[in-house]
Amino acid sequence: MAKKQKNSDIQVYVEESYFRHVDQLERWRQEYEHHLAVENKLASVSQLEYHPVDYTPMLVRVPWKERAVPNFEYLLDEVRISTESKFFMPIAARIAVLIVLVFMLVVSDKATVLWVAATLGAAVAGSLYLAIIDRSTTVKSVLVKTKMEIEERQAAERQKNELARKEHEENEDERIQIIERLLNGDPGAIVLRLDNVLTKLSLPFPLEIDVDIYNNIPVIKVWLPPKLIIPTQSCTILSSGRIEYEEKEQRFINKQYLELCTSILMRVAAAIYANIPVFNDGYVWGMGKEYMQNICYFAIVADREKIAKACQCANGLSAIQSIQGVFEFDTALNLKGIETNKPSEWQDAAPQLIRSLNVKIFK
């Protein structure tokens, strides 16, 4: 008996060990997939594209589609049937009583019974006649009220359609007016469009962007994320299911961060130039903070054609190099601050004439 109990305990221990092992393998797998997903998301930022928006089709007015007024005629049948059903039992009861009284008149030969049956029959027949008249009158009255209600509902629907049509026309006027203002370089329309575009920019981390505009020449300041977003270890999963971490070399981390920052700058610049047709010459600065000071790490002077061609490069670093972007780093690829100057085209610009926009992008 003791031996049987011991074998049972061993079996339970083996099963528990097996399930713990399976659970550990699953945790390793999830940890590896999470690490891989982080690396892939950072690498995806290097996928550049430039697709300028064609606003010409947007200037075409969308015609109003007239809505059909609902047909409420079915209410007449519903109301008629509902009203007639209220009179069904009273009329049916009178008819039943009248049949019984007629039967008594036919089969009975007693004078008293005949007199009572005839008297009651006449009274019931009169009551039946009045009930039928009352039903007819009530149905007609209800139908008249229902017709008036139907007309009111149809009038309300027509009014609703008219209001919807006016709202549609007003929205179309506003939409086309905004596009025309954008194409004409109106600063308010440009800021509105930039805010709408940049807030929808898809990035795997938060980002802050400042855009200053004067005379359709933008200065785009991109506040680069900290280097901490780069994983400091590489992760591999072994054939046994275990995961193995290896510390990355600092130079490799710096190179990965450099490629990420340049890709961010190119993606932001591409999004802005693709959506704002009046922008040509412009400036893109990659900014950071060190010891409570704002430092510029990248300075790009570009135009629309250069941005479009640069986005055909394999990654952000080669794209910025192709347009001769300025940046400096040491032998370990640590970024160094560079000097920036106010755009020469802005020398005589009054501060109140410069339109500014701050956008915070949340992942």
ZARO-108841 format. One record per residue: residue number from 1; x, y, z of N, C-alpha, C in turn. Coordinates in steps of 0.2 Angstrom, whole numbers. Example, Ala and Ser with C-alpha at 12.3 -4.5 7.8 and 13.67 -1.06 7.14 Angstrom:
BEGIN
[rec 1, [66, -28, 39], [62, -22, 39], [66, -16, 39]],
[rec 2, [64, -11, 35], [68, -5, 36], [64, 0, 39]],
REM end
This chain:
BEGIN
[rec 1, [4, -6, 0], [0, 0, 0], [4, 6, 0]],
[rec 2, [10, 6, 4], [14, 12, 4], [18, 13, -2]],
[rec 3, [20, 7, -5], [23, 8, -12], [19, 11, -17]],
[rec 4, [12, 9, -17], [8, 12, -22], [7, 20, -21]],
[rec 5, [7, 22, -14], [6, 29, -13], [12, 33, -15]],
[rec 6, [18, 29, -14], [24, 33, -16], [25, 34, -24]],
[rec 7, [22, 28, -28], [22, 29, -35], [17, 35, -37]],
[rec 8, [12, 35, -34], [7, 41, -35], [10, 48, -34]],
[rec 9, [14, 48, -29], [17, 55, -27], [22, 56, -33]],
[rec 10, [26, 51, -35], [31, 52, -40], [28, 55, -46]],
[rec 11, [22, 52, -48], [18, 53, -54], [16, 61, -54]],
[rec 12, [13, 63, -48], [11, 69, -47], [17, 74, -48]],
[rec 13, [23, 73, -45], [28, 77, -45], [31, 78, -53]],
[rec 14, [31, 72, -56], [33, 72, -63], [28, 77, -68]],
[rec 15, [22, 76, -66], [17, 80, -70], [18, 87, -69]],
[rec 16, [19, 89, -62], [19, 96, -60], [26, 99, -63]],
[rec 17, [31, 95, -63], [37, 97, -66], [36, 98, -74]],
[rec 18, [33, 94, -77], [32, 95, -84], [28, 101, -86]],
[rec 19, [22, 102, -82], [18, 108, -83], [22, 115, -82]],
[rec 20, [26, 115, -77], [31, 120, -75], [36, 122, -81]],
[rec 21, [38, 116, -84], [43, 117, -89], [39, 120, -95]],
[rec 22, [33, 117, -97], [29, 120, -103], [28, 127, -101]],
[rec 23, [26, 129, -95], [24, 136, -94], [30, 140, -95]],
[rec 24, [36, 138, -92], [42, 142, -93], [44, 143, -101]],
[rec 25, [43, 138, -105], [45, 138, -112], [40, 144, -115]],
[rec 26, [34, 144, -113], [29, 149, -116], [31, 156, -114]],
[rec 27, [33, 157, -107], [35, 163, -105], [42, 166, -109]],
[rec 28, [46, 161, -110], [52, 162, -114], [50, 165, -121]],
[rec 29, [45, 161, -124], [43, 162, -131], [40, 169, -131]],
[rec 30, [36, 171, -127], [33, 177, -127], [38, 183, -126]],
[rec 31, [43, 182, -121], [48, 187, -120], [52, 188, -126]],
[rec 32, [53, 183, -130], [57, 183, -136], [53, 187, -141]],
[rec 33, [47, 185, -142], [43, 188, -147], [42, 196, -145]],
[rec 34, [41, 197, -139], [41, 205, -137], [47, 208, -139]],
[rec 35, [53, 205, -137], [59, 209, -139], [60, 209, -147]],
[rec 36, [58, 204, -150], [58, 205, -158], [53, 210, -160]],
[rec 37, [47, 211, -157], [43, 216, -160], [45, 223, -159]],
[rec 38, [49, 224, -153], [52, 230, -152], [57, 232, -157]],
[rec 39, [61, 227, -158], [66, 229, -163], [63, 230, -170]],
[rec 40, [58, 226, -172], [55, 227, -179], [51, 233, -179]],
[rec 41, [48, 235, -174], [45, 242, -174], [50, 248, -175]],
[rec 42, [55, 247, -172], [61, 252, -173], [63, 252, -180]],
[rec 43, [64, 246, -182], [67, 245, -189], [62, 248, -194]],
[rec 44, [56, 247, -193], [50, 249, -198], [50, 257, -199]],
[rec 45, [53, 261, -194], [53, 268, -195], [58, 270, -202]],
[rec 46, [62, 265, -203], [67, 266, -209], [64, 266, -216]],
[rec 47, [57, 263, -216], [54, 262, -222], [51, 269, -224]],
[rec 48, [54, 272, -229], [52, 279, -231], [48, 279, -237]],
[rec 49, [43, 283, -238], [39, 284, -244], [37, 291, -244]],
[rec 50, [36, 293, -250], [34, 300, -252], [28, 300, -257]],
[rec 51, [22, 301, -255], [16, 301, -259], [13, 308, -259]],
[rec 52, [14, 313, -263], [11, 319, -263], [4, 319, -264]],
[rec 53, [0, 323, -260], [-7, 323, -260], [-10, 327, -266]],
[rec 54, [-14, 324, -270], [-17, 327, -276], [-24, 331, -274]],
[rec 55, [-24, 337, -273], [-29, 341, -270], [-34, 342, -276]],
[rec 56, [-33, 341, -282], [-37, 343, -288], [-44, 340, -287]],
[rec 57, [-44, 333, -286], [-50, 329, -286], [-54, 332, -280]],
[rec 58, [-51, 334, -275], [-55, 337, -269], [-58, 343, -270]],
[rec 59, [-56, 347, -275], [-60, 353, -276], [-67, 352, -280]],
[rec 60, [-68, 346, -282], [-74, 344, -285], [-79, 343, -280]],
[rec 61, [-85, 347, -281], [-90, 347, -276], [-94, 340, -276]],
[rec 62, [-95, 337, -270], [-98, 331, -269], [-106, 333, -269]],
[rec 63, [-110, 330, -274], [-117, 332, -275], [-121, 329, -269]],
[rec 64, [-126, 332, -267], [-131, 330, -262], [-135, 324, -265]],
[rec 65, [-135, 319, -261], [-140, 313, -263], [-146, 314, -259]],
[rec 66, [-152, 316, -263], [-158, 317, -260], [-161, 310, -257]],
[rec 67, [-163, 311, -251], [-166, 305, -247], [-173, 305, -248]],
[rec 68, [-175, 299, -249], [-182, 297, -250], [-186, 298, -244]],
[rec 69, [-192, 301, -244], [-196, 303, -238], [-200, 296, -237]],
[rec 70, [-199, 293, -231], [-203, 287, -229], [-210, 287, -230]],
[rec 71, [-213, 281, -232], [-220, 281, -233], [-223, 278, -227]],
[rec 72, [-227, 282, -224], [-231, 281, -218], [-238, 278, -219]],
[rec 73, [-240, 276, -225], [-246, 274, -226], [-248, 268, -222]],
[rec 74, [-243, 264, -221], [-244, 258, -217], [-248, 259, -210]],
[rec 75, [-247, 265, -208], [-250, 267, -201], [-258, 267, -202]],
[rec 76, [-261, 268, -208], [-268, 268, -208], [-271, 261, -207]],
[rec 77, [-267, 256, -210], [-270, 249, -209], [-269, 247, -202]],
[rec 78, [-263, 249, -199], [-262, 247, -192], [-267, 250, -187]],
[rec 79, [-269, 257, -188], [-274, 260, -184], [-281, 257, -185]],
[rec 80, [-282, 256, -191], [-289, 254, -193], [-290, 247, -190]],
[rec 81, [-285, 242, -190], [-286, 236, -187], [-286, 236, -180]],
[rec 82, [-282, 240, -177], [-282, 241, -170], [-288, 244, -167]],
[rec 83, [-291, 249, -170], [-298, 252, -168], [-303, 247, -169]],
[rec 84, [-304, 243, -175], [-309, 238, -176], [-309, 233, -171]],
[rec 85, [-303, 231, -169], [-302, 225, -164], [-305, 227, -157]],
[rec 86, [-305, 233, -155], [-308, 235, -149], [-316, 234, -149]],
[rec 87, [-319, 234, -155], [-326, 233, -155], [-328, 226, -157]],
[rec 88, [-323, 222, -158], [-325, 215, -160], [-329, 211, -155]],
[rec 89, [-326, 211, -148], [-330, 207, -143], [-337, 210, -142]],
[rec 90, [-338, 217, -141], [-344, 219, -140], [-349, 218, -145]],
[rec 91, [-347, 218, -151], [-352, 217, -157], [-353, 209, -157]],
[rec 92, [-348, 205, -156], [-349, 198, -156], [-353, 196, -151]],
[rec 93, [-353, 199, -145], [-357, 197, -139], [-364, 198, -141]],
[rec 94, [-366, 204, -144], [-373, 206, -146], [-375, 201, -151]],
[rec 95, [-371, 200, -156], [-374, 195, -161], [-375, 188, -158]],
[rec 96, [-371, 186, -153], [-372, 179, -150], [-379, 179, -146]],
[rec 97, [-380, 185, -143], [-386, 185, -139], [-392, 186, -144]],
[rec 98, [-391, 189, -149], [-397, 190, -154], [-399, 183, -157]],
[rec 99, [-394, 179, -158], [-395, 172, -161], [-399, 168, -156]],
[rec 100, [-397, 169, -150], [-400, 165, -145], [-408, 167, -144]],
[rec 101, [-409, 173, -144], [-416, 176, -144], [-420, 174, -150]],
[rec 102, [-417, 174, -156], [-420, 172, -162], [-422, 164, -161]],
[rec 103, [-417, 161, -159], [-418, 153, -158], [-424, 152, -153]],
[rec 104, [-425, 156, -148], [-430, 155, -143], [-437, 157, -146]],
[rec 105, [-437, 162, -151], [-443, 164, -154], [-445, 158, -159]],
[rec 106, [-441, 155, -162], [-442, 149, -166], [-445, 143, -163]],
[rec 107, [-441, 141, -158], [-443, 135, -154], [-448, 135, -149]],
[rec 108, [-449, 141, -146], [-454, 142, -140], [-461, 143, -143]],
[rec 109, [-466, 141, -139], [-473, 142, -141], [-477, 146, -135]],
[rec 110, [-473, 148, -130], [-476, 151, -124], [-476, 159, -126]],
[rec 111, [-481, 162, -124], [-482, 169, -126], [-478, 173, -122]],
[rec 112, [-476, 171, -115], [-472, 175, -111], [-465, 175, -114]],
[rec 113, [-463, 169, -116], [-456, 168, -118], [-455, 172, -125]],
[rec 114, [-460, 172, -129], [-460, 175, -135], [-460, 183, -134]],
[rec 115, [-464, 185, -130], [-464, 192, -128], [-457, 195, -126]],
[rec 116, [-454, 191, -121], [-448, 193, -118], [-442, 193, -123]],
[rec 117, [-443, 187, -127], [-437, 186, -132], [-438, 192, -138]],
[rec 118, [-444, 193, -140], [-445, 199, -145], [-443, 205, -142]],
[rec 119, [-444, 207, -136], [-442, 213, -133], [-435, 214, -132]],
[rec 120, [-432, 209, -130], [-424, 209, -129], [-421, 209, -136]],
[rec 121, [-424, 205, -140], [-421, 205, -147], [-421, 212, -150]],
[rec 122, [-426, 215, -149], [-426, 222, -152], [-421, 227, -149]],
[rec 123, [-421, 226, -142], [-416, 230, -139], [-409, 228, -141]],
[rec 124, [-407, 222, -141], [-400, 220, -143], [-399, 222, -150]],
[rec 125, [-404, 221, -155], [-403, 223, -162], [-401, 230, -162]],
[rec 126, [-405, 234, -158], [-404, 242, -158], [-397, 243, -156]],
[rec 127, [-395, 239, -150], [-388, 240, -147], [-383, 238, -152]],
[rec 128, [-384, 233, -156], [-379, 231, -161], [-378, 236, -167]],
[rec 129, [-384, 239, -169], [-384, 244, -174], [-380, 250, -172]],
[rec 130, [-381, 252, -165], [-377, 258, -163], [-370, 256, -162]],
[rec 131, [-368, 250, -160], [-361, 248, -159], [-358, 248, -166]],
[rec 132, [-361, 246, -171], [-358, 246, -178], [-357, 253, -180]],
[rec 133, [-362, 257, -179], [-362, 264, -181], [-356, 268, -177]],
[rec 134, [-355, 266, -171], [-350, 269, -167], [-343, 267, -169]],
[rec 135, [-343, 260, -171], [-336, 258, -174], [-335, 261, -180]],
[rec 136, [-339, 262, -185], [-338, 265, -191], [-336, 273, -190]],
[rec 137, [-339, 276, -186], [-338, 283, -184], [-331, 284, -181]],
[rec 138, [-329, 279, -176], [-323, 279, -173], [-317, 278, -178]],
[rec 139, [-318, 273, -182], [-313, 271, -187], [-312, 277, -192]],
[rec 140, [-317, 280, -194], [-316, 286, -198], [-313, 292, -195]],
[rec 141, [-314, 293, -189], [-311, 298, -185], [-304, 297, -184]],
[rec 142, [-302, 291, -182], [-295, 289, -181], [-291, 289, -187]],
[rec 143, [-294, 287, -193], [-291, 287, -199], [-289, 295, -201]],
[rec 144, [-294, 299, -200], [-293, 306, -201], [-287, 309, -197]],
[rec 145, [-287, 307, -191], [-281, 310, -187], [-275, 306, -189]],
[rec 146, [-275, 300, -191], [-269, 297, -193], [-266, 300, -200]],
[rec 147, [-271, 302, -204], [-269, 305, -210], [-265, 311, -209]],
[rec 148, [-268, 315, -204], [-265, 321, -202], [-258, 320, -199]],
[rec 149, [-257, 315, -195], [-251, 313, -192], [-246, 311, -197]],
[rec 150, [-248, 307, -202], [-244, 305, -208], [-241, 311, -212]],
[rec 151, [-246, 316, -213], [-244, 322, -217], [-239, 326, -212]],
[rec 152, [-240, 326, -206], [-235, 330, -201], [-228, 326, -202]],
[rec 153, [-228, 320, -201], [-222, 316, -201], [-218, 317, -208]],
[rec 154, [-222, 317, -213], [-219, 318, -220], [-216, 325, -220]],
[rec 155, [-220, 330, -218], [-217, 337, -218], [-211, 337, -214]],
[rec 156, [-211, 334, -208], [-205, 334, -204], [-199, 331, -207]],
[rec 157, [-200, 325, -211], [-195, 322, -214], [-192, 326, -220]],
[rec 158, [-197, 329, -223], [-194, 334, -229], [-190, 340, -226]],
[rec 159, [-192, 342, -220], [-189, 348, -217], [-182, 345, -215]],
[rec 160, [-182, 339, -212], [-175, 336, -210], [-171, 335, -216]],
[rec 161, [-173, 333, -221], [-169, 332, -227], [-167, 339, -230]],
[rec 162, [-171, 344, -229], [-169, 351, -232], [-163, 353, -227]],
[rec 163, [-164, 352, -221], [-158, 354, -216], [-152, 350, -217]],
[rec 164, [-153, 344, -219], [-147, 340, -220], [-143, 342, -227]],
[rec 165, [-148, 344, -232], [-145, 346, -238], [-141, 353, -237]],
[rec 166, [-144, 357, -233], [-141, 364, -231], [-134, 363, -228]],
[rec 167, [-134, 358, -223], [-128, 356, -219], [-123, 353, -224]],
[rec 168, [-125, 349, -228], [-120, 346, -233], [-117, 352, -237]],
[rec 169, [-121, 356, -240], [-119, 361, -244], [-114, 366, -240]],
[rec 170, [-116, 367, -234], [-111, 372, -230], [-105, 368, -229]],
[rec 171, [-105, 362, -227], [-99, 358, -226], [-94, 358, -232]],
[rec 172, [-98, 357, -238], [-94, 357, -244], [-91, 363, -246]],
[rec 173, [-94, 369, -244], [-92, 376, -245], [-85, 376, -241]],
[rec 174, [-86, 374, -235], [-81, 375, -230], [-75, 371, -232]],
[rec 175, [-76, 364, -234], [-71, 360, -236], [-67, 363, -242]],
[rec 176, [-70, 365, -247], [-67, 367, -253], [-63, 374, -252]],
[rec 177, [-66, 378, -247], [-63, 384, -246], [-57, 383, -242]],
[rec 178, [-56, 378, -238], [-50, 376, -234], [-45, 374, -239]],
[rec 179, [-47, 370, -244], [-42, 367, -249], [-39, 373, -253]],
[rec 180, [-44, 377, -255], [-42, 383, -259], [-37, 387, -255]],
[rec 181, [-38, 388, -249], [-34, 392, -245], [-27, 389, -244]],
[rec 182, [-27, 382, -243], [-21, 378, -243], [-17, 379, -249]],
[rec 183, [-20, 378, -255], [-17, 379, -261], [-14, 386, -262]],
[rec 184, [-17, 391, -259], [-15, 398, -260], [-10, 400, -255]],
[rec 185, [-8, 395, -250], [-3, 397, -245], [-5, 400, -239]],
[rec 186, [-12, 400, -238], [-15, 403, -232], [-12, 400, -225]],
[rec 187, [-8, 404, -221], [-5, 401, -215], [-10, 397, -211]],
[rec 188, [-16, 400, -210], [-21, 396, -205], [-23, 389, -208]],
[rec 189, [-24, 389, -215], [-25, 383, -218], [-20, 378, -217]],
[rec 190, [-13, 380, -218], [-7, 376, -218], [-7, 373, -211]],
[rec 191, [-7, 377, -206], [-7, 375, -199], [-12, 370, -197]],
[rec 192, [-18, 371, -200], [-24, 366, -198], [-22, 359, -202]],
[rec 193, [-20, 360, -208], [-18, 353, -211], [-12, 350, -208]],
[rec 194, [-7, 353, -206], [-1, 350, -203], [-3, 347, -196]],
[rec 195, [-7, 350, -193], [-10, 347, -186], [-13, 341, -187]],
[rec 196, [-18, 341, -193], [-21, 335, -194], [-17, 329, -197]],
[rec 197, [-12, 331, -200], [-7, 326, -203], [-3, 323, -198]],
[rec 198, [1, 327, -195], [6, 325, -190], [3, 321, -184]],
[rec 199, [-3, 323, -182], [-5, 319, -176], [-7, 312, -178]],
[rec 200, [-8, 311, -184], [-9, 304, -187], [-3, 300, -189]],
[rec 201, [3, 303, -188], [9, 300, -190], [10, 294, -186]],
[rec 202, [11, 288, -189], [12, 282, -186], [19, 281, -184]],
[rec 203, [20, 281, -177], [27, 279, -175], [26, 275, -168]],
[rec 204, [31, 271, -167], [31, 266, -161], [33, 270, -155]],
[rec 205, [33, 276, -154], [35, 280, -148], [33, 287, -149]],
[rec 206, [32, 290, -143], [30, 297, -143], [35, 302, -146]],
[rec 207, [32, 307, -149], [37, 312, -153], [33, 319, -152]],
[rec 208, [38, 324, -152], [35, 331, -152], [39, 335, -158]],
[rec 209, [34, 339, -161], [37, 342, -167], [35, 350, -167]],
[rec 210, [39, 354, -168], [38, 361, -169], [39, 363, -176]],
[rec 211, [34, 367, -179], [34, 369, -185], [33, 377, -185]],
[rec 212, [38, 381, -188], [37, 388, -188], [37, 390, -196]],
[rec 213, [33, 394, -198], [31, 395, -205], [32, 403, -206]],
[rec 214, [35, 405, -211], [35, 412, -213], [36, 412, -221]],
[rec 215, [32, 415, -224], [32, 416, -231], [33, 409, -235]],
[rec 216, [29, 404, -232], [29, 398, -235], [36, 394, -234]],
[rec 217, [40, 396, -230], [46, 393, -229], [46, 390, -222]],
[rec 218, [46, 383, -221], [45, 381, -214], [52, 379, -211]],
[rec 219, [52, 380, -204], [58, 377, -200], [54, 372, -196]],
[rec 220, [56, 365, -197], [53, 360, -194], [58, 357, -189]],
[rec 221, [56, 358, -182], [60, 355, -177], [57, 349, -174]],
[rec 222, [61, 343, -175], [59, 337, -172], [63, 335, -166]],
[rec 223, [59, 335, -160], [62, 333, -154], [63, 325, -154]],
[rec 224, [70, 323, -155], [71, 316, -155], [70, 313, -149]],
[rec 225, [68, 306, -149], [67, 302, -143], [74, 301, -140]],
[rec 226, [74, 299, -134], [81, 298, -130], [84, 291, -133]],
[rec 227, [90, 290, -132], [93, 284, -134], [91, 278, -130]],
[rec 228, [88, 279, -125], [86, 274, -121], [81, 269, -124]],
[rec 229, [77, 272, -129], [72, 267, -133], [76, 262, -137]],
[rec 230, [82, 262, -138], [86, 257, -141], [87, 251, -136]],
[rec 231, [85, 245, -138], [87, 240, -133], [94, 239, -133]],
[rec 232, [97, 238, -127], [104, 237, -126], [107, 230, -126]],
[rec 233, [102, 225, -127], [104, 218, -128], [100, 215, -134]],
[rec 234, [104, 210, -137], [101, 207, -143], [98, 200, -140]],
[rec 235, [93, 197, -143], [90, 191, -140], [89, 186, -145]],
[rec 236, [91, 180, -143], [90, 174, -148], [87, 169, -144]],
[rec 237, [83, 164, -147], [80, 159, -144], [83, 152, -146]],
[rec 238, [85, 148, -141], [89, 142, -143], [84, 136, -145]],
[rec 239, [87, 131, -147], [83, 125, -149], [80, 122, -143]],
[rec 240, [83, 123, -137], [80, 120, -131], [74, 124, -129]],
[rec 241, [73, 130, -132], [67, 134, -130], [69, 140, -126]],
[rec 242, [75, 140, -123], [78, 145, -119], [80, 151, -123]],
[rec 243, [80, 157, -120], [82, 163, -123], [88, 165, -120]],
[rec 244, [92, 168, -125], [99, 170, -123], [100, 177, -125]],
[rec 245, [102, 181, -120], [103, 188, -121], [111, 190, -122]],
[rec 246, [112, 195, -126], [119, 197, -127], [120, 204, -127]],
[rec 247, [124, 207, -123], [125, 214, -123], [127, 217, -130]],
[rec 248, [124, 222, -133], [126, 225, -139], [132, 230, -137]],
[rec 249, [136, 230, -142], [142, 235, -142], [139, 242, -142]],
[rec 250, [142, 247, -138], [140, 254, -138], [140, 257, -145]],
[rec 251, [145, 255, -149], [145, 258, -155], [139, 256, -160]],
[rec 252, [137, 249, -159], [131, 247, -163], [125, 250, -160]],
[rec 253, [124, 251, -154], [118, 255, -151], [118, 262, -154]],
[rec 254, [124, 265, -154], [124, 272, -157], [122, 272, -164]],
[rec 255, [125, 267, -168], [123, 267, -175], [116, 266, -176]],
[rec 256, [113, 261, -172], [106, 260, -173], [102, 266, -171]],
[rec 257, [104, 270, -166], [100, 276, -164], [101, 282, -170]],
[rec 258, [107, 282, -173], [108, 287, -178], [104, 285, -184]],
[rec 259, [103, 279, -186], [99, 277, -191], [91, 279, -189]],
[rec 260, [90, 278, -183], [83, 279, -181], [81, 286, -181]],
[rec 261, [86, 291, -179], [85, 298, -179], [84, 301, -186]],
[rec 262, [88, 298, -190], [88, 301, -197], [82, 299, -201]],
[rec 263, [79, 293, -199], [73, 290, -202], [67, 294, -200]],
[rec 264, [67, 296, -193], [62, 300, -190], [62, 307, -194]],
[rec 265, [67, 310, -195], [67, 316, -198], [65, 316, -205]],
[rec 266, [67, 311, -209], [65, 310, -216], [57, 309, -216]],
[rec 267, [54, 304, -212], [47, 303, -212], [43, 309, -210]],
[rec 268, [45, 313, -205], [42, 319, -204], [42, 324, -210]],
[rec 269, [48, 325, -213], [49, 330, -218], [44, 327, -224]],
[rec 270, [44, 321, -225], [41, 318, -231], [33, 319, -230]],
[rec 271, [31, 318, -224], [24, 319, -222], [22, 326, -223]],
[rec 272, [26, 331, -221], [24, 338, -222], [24, 340, -229]],
[rec 273, [29, 339, -233], [30, 341, -240], [25, 337, -244]],
[rec 274, [23, 331, -242], [18, 328, -246], [11, 331, -246]],
[rec 275, [10, 334, -240], [3, 337, -239], [3, 345, -240]],
[rec 276, [8, 348, -240], [8, 355, -241], [11, 357, -247]],
[rec 277, [7, 358, -253], [10, 359, -259], [14, 366, -260]],
[rec 278, [12, 371, -256], [16, 377, -257], [23, 378, -254]],
[rec 279, [24, 372, -250], [31, 372, -247], [36, 370, -253]],
[rec 280, [42, 373, -253], [47, 371, -257], [54, 371, -253]],
[rec 281, [57, 377, -253], [63, 377, -248], [61, 377, -241]],
[rec 282, [65, 373, -237], [63, 373, -230], [69, 370, -226]],
[rec 283, [68, 370, -220], [73, 368, -215], [71, 362, -210]],
[rec 284, [75, 357, -209], [73, 352, -204], [78, 351, -199]],
[rec 285, [77, 352, -193], [82, 351, -188], [80, 346, -183]],
[rec 286, [85, 341, -181], [84, 336, -176], [86, 339, -170]],
[rec 287, [82, 339, -165], [83, 343, -159], [83, 338, -153]],
[rec 288, [87, 339, -148], [87, 335, -142], [89, 340, -136]],
[rec 289, [88, 337, -130], [90, 341, -124], [95, 338, -120]],
[rec 290, [100, 342, -118], [106, 339, -113], [107, 345, -108]],
[rec 291, [107, 342, -102], [108, 347, -96], [104, 353, -97]],
[rec 292, [97, 352, -98], [92, 357, -98], [93, 362, -104]],
[rec 293, [97, 360, -109], [99, 365, -115], [96, 361, -121]],
[rec 294, [94, 365, -125], [91, 363, -132], [97, 362, -137]],
[rec 295, [98, 357, -140], [104, 356, -144], [102, 353, -151]],
[rec 296, [105, 355, -156], [103, 353, -163], [108, 348, -165]],
[rec 297, [106, 342, -167], [110, 337, -169], [110, 336, -177]],
[rec 298, [105, 338, -180], [104, 337, -187], [102, 344, -190]],
[rec 299, [104, 346, -196], [102, 351, -199], [101, 350, -207]],
[rec 300, [95, 350, -209], [94, 349, -216], [91, 355, -220]],
[rec 301, [94, 357, -225], [91, 362, -230], [89, 358, -236]],
[rec 302, [83, 358, -237], [81, 354, -243], [75, 358, -247]],
[rec 303, [73, 355, -252], [67, 357, -256], [63, 351, -257]],
[rec 304, [57, 352, -261], [52, 346, -262], [56, 341, -266]],
[rec 305, [59, 343, -271], [62, 338, -276], [67, 333, -272]],
[rec 306, [71, 337, -268], [77, 333, -264], [73, 328, -259]],
[rec 307, [68, 330, -256], [65, 326, -251], [62, 320, -255]],
[rec 308, [59, 321, -260], [55, 316, -264], [61, 310, -266]],
[rec 309, [66, 313, -269], [72, 308, -271], [75, 304, -265]],
[rec 310, [76, 308, -260], [79, 305, -254], [75, 299, -251]],
[rec 311, [68, 300, -251], [64, 295, -249], [64, 288, -253]],
[rec 312, [68, 288, -258], [69, 282, -262], [75, 278, -260]],
[rec 313, [78, 281, -255], [84, 278, -252], [82, 272, -247]],
[rec 314, [87, 268, -246], [85, 262, -242], [83, 263, -234]],
[rec 315, [86, 269, -232], [85, 270, -225], [86, 278, -224]],
[rec 316, [85, 280, -218], [85, 287, -216], [92, 290, -217]],
[rec 317, [97, 286, -214], [104, 288, -214], [106, 290, -222]],
[rec 318, [105, 285, -226], [107, 286, -233], [103, 292, -236]],
[rec 319, [97, 293, -234], [93, 298, -237], [95, 305, -235]],
[rec 320, [97, 306, -229], [100, 312, -226], [107, 314, -229]],
[rec 321, [111, 308, -230], [117, 309, -233], [116, 311, -241]],
[rec 322, [111, 309, -244], [110, 310, -251], [108, 318, -252]],
[rec 323, [105, 321, -247], [103, 328, -248], [108, 332, -244]],
[rec 324, [114, 329, -242], [119, 333, -238], [117, 336, -232]],
[rec 325, [113, 332, -228], [111, 335, -221], [118, 335, -217]],
[rec 326, [117, 340, -212], [123, 341, -208], [122, 338, -201]],
[rec 327, [127, 334, -199], [127, 331, -192], [134, 329, -191]],
[rec 328, [136, 328, -184], [143, 326, -182], [142, 321, -177]],
[rec 329, [147, 317, -177], [148, 312, -172], [155, 310, -170]],
[rec 330, [156, 307, -165], [163, 305, -163], [165, 298, -166]],
[rec 331, [171, 295, -164], [173, 289, -166], [168, 283, -164]],
[rec 332, [164, 284, -159], [160, 279, -156], [153, 280, -159]],
[rec 333, [152, 285, -163], [146, 287, -167], [141, 290, -162]],
[rec 334, [143, 293, -157], [139, 297, -152], [138, 304, -156]],
[rec 335, [132, 306, -156], [130, 312, -159], [133, 318, -156]],
[rec 336, [135, 323, -159], [138, 330, -156], [133, 335, -159]],
[rec 337, [133, 340, -154], [129, 346, -156], [132, 350, -162]],
[rec 338, [127, 354, -165], [130, 358, -171], [126, 365, -170]],
[rec 339, [129, 370, -173], [126, 376, -173], [121, 377, -179]],
[rec 340, [116, 381, -177], [110, 382, -182], [109, 390, -182]],
[rec 341, [107, 392, -188], [106, 400, -188], [99, 401, -191]],
[rec 342, [96, 406, -189], [90, 408, -192], [90, 408, -199]],
[rec 343, [85, 405, -203], [85, 405, -210], [86, 412, -213]],
[rec 344, [90, 412, -218], [92, 419, -221], [86, 422, -224]],
[rec 345, [81, 418, -226], [75, 421, -229], [70, 424, -223]],
[rec 346, [72, 423, -217], [68, 426, -211], [71, 432, -208]],
[rec 347, [77, 435, -211], [81, 440, -207], [76, 446, -206]],
[rec 348, [72, 448, -210], [68, 454, -209], [61, 452, -206]],
[rec 349, [60, 446, -204], [53, 444, -202], [51, 446, -195]],
[rec 350, [45, 449, -195], [43, 451, -188], [41, 445, -184]],
[rec 351, [42, 444, -178], [40, 438, -174], [33, 437, -175]],
[rec 352, [29, 442, -175], [21, 441, -175], [19, 438, -182]],
[rec 353, [23, 438, -187], [21, 436, -193], [23, 429, -194]],
[rec 354, [27, 426, -189], [29, 419, -190], [23, 415, -187]],
[rec 355, [20, 410, -190], [15, 405, -188], [19, 399, -185]],
[rec 356, [16, 397, -179], [20, 392, -176], [15, 386, -174]],
[rec 357, [17, 380, -174], [13, 374, -172], [17, 369, -168]],
[rec 358, [14, 367, -163], [17, 362, -159], [12, 356, -159]],
[rec 359, [15, 350, -161], [12, 344, -161], [15, 338, -157]],
[rec 360, [11, 335, -153], [13, 329, -149], [10, 323, -152]],
[rec 361, [14, 319, -154], [12, 312, -157], [13, 307, -151]],
[rec 362, [7, 303, -150], [7, 298, -145], [6, 291, -149]],
[rec 363, [10, 287, -147], [10, 280, -150], [4, 276, -149]],
REM end
